[in-house]
């Protein structure tokens, strides 16, 4: 909500009369005709912007005012005026009969605000390509011919164009910009820019002598200028060096895509080091260099053979040299913490650039690998460099096979120590999971540790579920294999326990028992207890293969009872049903019937072994029921394979009350698929034993009140039991009298009014009605069998397709009759 004063100003701006507005336009034109613009001009521009933006209608400015604003935007050196004029023009675009054009021959520099306005106005690819050509020609002209700061504005604009429309580039554009980037990257001045004089009375010629650039550790630089060199001021070509490095990887990816005829905007998404890098680089209060022109460095000049290379190959060579220099500079001890962070950022970008040039030119792999391998050896023991080590892992993944390098140590670090020790680092979690998503295919082929590392990877999910659940939706199918399926299912069900354990692990580390930070948490003391240490260590294991689950799950759930209301644990529990759906959708595509039969046992077992979060238990039971039904529908023989366990579950009356959802579906599965038509192994004895188990449960439920503290069973449970008994009886006619007797007694009992096992009268009527329908069917056994156990050609009819029957003819006849007049 706006303040009262703001609302009053907006209301005035919306209600301004046309005559008053025209007078205001005229007064503003007179102000813009002057040579100097003071506070009155700024205030008027601000008011004009408010008037234009306060209404949803687009206004058209007078032609003269439009021209003045364009001139102000292009010629003013005051950024506030640039911002205001650009904002006003944006509110009025497209202007009537006027367009913002930039001529490279003009003496006015193209500032970023003018360029942004120009980009928003270009309507077609040809316009954008023409604009791009103008910018490139302005880069190609000598900086001494124009303003010193024009190039530093032009390059970011070019980068923006490459981000949104790389297809506008031509081969000539690629060649020209590649040449300029080589010059800026490799031949920037090695002397500090203006601002080295301390000033004062004793300032003289000696104090203004050129001072060489320095390294981050304070020593004088002995090689060419890079983004990691420091000084009191910087020349224009040094600023261009910084800008060029910032967009180098983006450019390599873009021109590679253009060369392959596959330029897409997606390449822009891989630019990680923004042009703002230059701000953190500067140690000077000077925003612009006082030195014009480009000074070619005489240190480490390129060899004549390098000069003979084509522009794109030469740029790759110079990029390679630049990145090697950065890696050497990163080993120096920086004096400031910000410089240390800058070193890490530059290392990330340097390794990514080396990866790009090696992808484009495989011959560079053998020159690059020793450098990258040495860098890995230097950083791998320090987890503060984890975000640098991920691009190194990408390099190993892309080129390790070609260089015949053993990558196992890299995968132990990425899949081992990173998740185990840095699971609470949100930036690393995002980047590591992104690395996995982008390289799923390669990882499955070249990193066998990946699928075995899911206990570690799930720690990211257990710690911060909302932030990473989307990543795991993509990753989970790749972790589901025949070898990991059972253990992975247990791990998903135990995710809330893992979340609580990770919290206890951190509290145990940072809050010793003697300190008040570890106050009164019984689970924290339990976590430290040697008696239960094995339970928690299993949850915190780093690799799969040490066992599917633990024997004392119920004990673990009791120990973590106080964690069931922790927000992090509850959030984690909310993501499990989503992941279970993905798991089961994947498992049916990779598992054989033997494995699926084992998974049914896991479902039945784990339905009673879940952490005590009521809503979580209810959701998991719903997921189990859904996929139990699906598994049995896909493979009906599973019901006979696991009949003993299914009967044991369905024959336990307590499950009616504690696992109602799962119980109902187990009963339905037994009644539906325990049939000779589904599996020839289904014998009369098996049908009879199933019938007797379900009959006993139904009799017990309908002859007594529910246990203390339990609600009466849902009507669906009773009707499912009755329907299952009727189906089984229709397949073994000797059982029909027993079902009929029960159904007749049920009708007699309910005539007396309410019953203890059903408190709602409408539900009771529905149950009795269902019973009467089944009783009527069973009076004709042959009819009952065809209705309750229909053959496949009835359940899946093809009458509308089968030309051997008369149904298609009848359907056509009926259609013609209904459509006739």
ABEGO torsion letter per residue (X at the ends): XBBAAAAAAAAAAAABBAAAAAAAAAAAAAAAABABBBAAAAAAAAAAAAAAAABABBBBBBAAAAAAAAAAAAABABAAAAAAAAAAAAAAOBBBGBBBBBBAABABBBBAAAAAAAAAABABAAAAAAAAAAAAAAAABBAAABBAAAAAAAAAAAAAAAAABAAABBAAAAAAAAAAAAAAAAABBABBBBGABAEEAABBAAAABBBBBBBAAGBBBABBBBAABBBABBBAAAAAAAAAAAAAAAAAAAAAAAAAGABBAAAAAABABBAAAAAAABABABABBABBEBBBBABGBBBAAAAABBAAAAAAAAAAAAAAAAAAAAABBBABAAAAAAAAAAAAAAAAAAAAAAAABAAAAAAAAAAAAAAAAAAAABAAAAAAAAAAAAAAAAAAAAAGBBAAAAAAAAABAAAAAAAABAAAAAAAAAAAAAAAAAAAAABAAAAAAAAAAAAAAAABAAAAAAAAAAAAAAABBAAAAAAAAAAAAAAAAAAAAAAAAAAAAABBAABAAABGBAAAAAAABAAAAAAAAAAABABBGAEABBABAAAAAAAAAAAAABAAAAAAAAAAAAAAAAAAAAAAAABBAAAAAAAAAAAAAAAABBBBBAAAAAAAAAAAAAAAAAAAAABAAAAAAAAAAAAAAAABAAAAAABAAAAAAAAAAAAAABBAAABAABBAAAAAAAAAAAAAAAAAAAABBBBBGBBBBBAAAAAAAAAAAAAAAAABAAAAAAAAAAAAAAAAAAAAEBBAABABAAAAAAAAAAAAAAAAAAABAAAAAAAABBBAAAABBAAAABAABAAAAAAAAAAAAAABX
